[in-house]
């Protein structure tokens, strides 16, 4: 027994007691890498993810998200309840994250953007991989309506990637994909990777392992930029594909990008409900209480590499009730 964990549990019990006053923590991940990425060093690796899951299991009561939502509404959650979620559908979720989750006996829910399965690639990864394999130390992108970027070091590449993604993210879907492809051709001679996302076989492997599968649209658009019909189609078609592939109902949804007001609108939560989901998650930081809209559940990721700081950040998040 780790004495520190017992103290962490007491802190957690204070902010999140069992029953009607419980506060549900939902943790969000995207990728788990084999080794540290020099451009994005805070991205989880298999080693750090293993440590994080061990820490969370030692302090929190880990639950499947679908069960946690049902118990949140009923007021029957245990003290310190928490869930693990992954967004987008990266292949490393299956090859690296799944064995770690199984090792610790922890359930996770994976939200899948169905249009990128089987060799697809999200626009942000097109940009990231282009800068990762960029020519020279400086890149001129004036012809694409962008800027001149220093790419001489991993931190410089990270800065350039963040700037470019911020400018492309809110473009119309077709324009966003086209601009990313043009940038890749202008920046790098290395063909973009086509094995970053899951195959349908890997999706079924997650499902057969007992993990939760949720909707995340087809092409990961910024829903706030679409009309009601386009929003409905993106969400409904993704749900239909998953249900046909898995042979069972899909009840949970994650908003792409996920910031309330900027990436999706409050009225779009009603579209999610009408399509037939039971709950949906955002990327707003915080924890959920019984008064939280179950179609706008907040999520949080502690970025601290140190295990103690990681848990303290997770406990501090319990104060942010939405």
C-alpha positions, 0 to 999 in steps of 0.5 A: 500500500502506497501511503501517498495514494491513501492521502490522494484518496482522502482528497478525492473523497472530499471533492467527489464522495459517493452518491449524488454529490459524486464528480465524474472525471473523464480523461482524454487521450489521442495517441500512445507512441512507442517512444517520445516524439521530439516535436510533441514530447508531451504526447503519451508513450507506452511507458508513460501511459502505463504509469498513468493508468497505474496511478489512476487505477490506484487512486480513482474508481475506474468505470466504463463511460457508458456505465458511469453516465448511467450512474451519474444520472441515477446518483449512484456513482462510487467515490472518485469515479473516472473514465478513460477515453481516446479520440479519432481512431489511431492504430496505436490505440490498438497496438500500444494502448490496448495491451496496457489497458488490459494489463491493468484491467481498465476499460476505455471508450474509443471515439472513431472518425470513421472516414479515416479508417483503412489507410485514411489520414486526418488533415492535421497528420498530413501537416505534422508529418510534412513538417516532421520530414521537411526539407532544409531549415526554413520553408516559404509558404507564401503561395499557400497564403501562409508564412515563412517558417523556421523548421531547423529544430523540433521546437521550431517545427512544433511552433510552425505546425501549431500556427498552420493548424490554427489557420487550416482547422476552421476552413471548409472540409474540402478546402482544408484537405486540399490545402494540407495536401498542397502544403505536404507537397511543398514542404517534404519529399517523403510520402505521407504515412497511410498507416496512422489510423485503425483498420476495421479489423483493429476496430473490431479487435477493440470491440471484442476486447470489451472496450467501448466504441463511440461516434466522432463523425465521419470526417472530423469537421468543425461542427460549428461551421456546418449547417444543421443538415451537414451536422446531422449527416456527419454524425448519423453516418458515422454512427451507422457505419460503426453500428453496421461494423460492430453489430450493436448500438453505439450510444456515446459521441465525442464532438470533434475538437470539442470546445463548446461555442467554438467547435460545436454549438449548444443547439447541436447537442440536441441533434446528437440526442435526436440521432439516438446517442445517450451522452456526448463528451466535449473537451471543456476541462472539468468534471461532471456532476448530476446537474451537468448536461450529459450531452456536454460532458467535460474531459481533462488530460493531465500533461505532467510526466511525473506520476505525483504531479499527474495525480495531483493535477487530476485531483485538482481538476475535481474542483472544476465542476461543470 
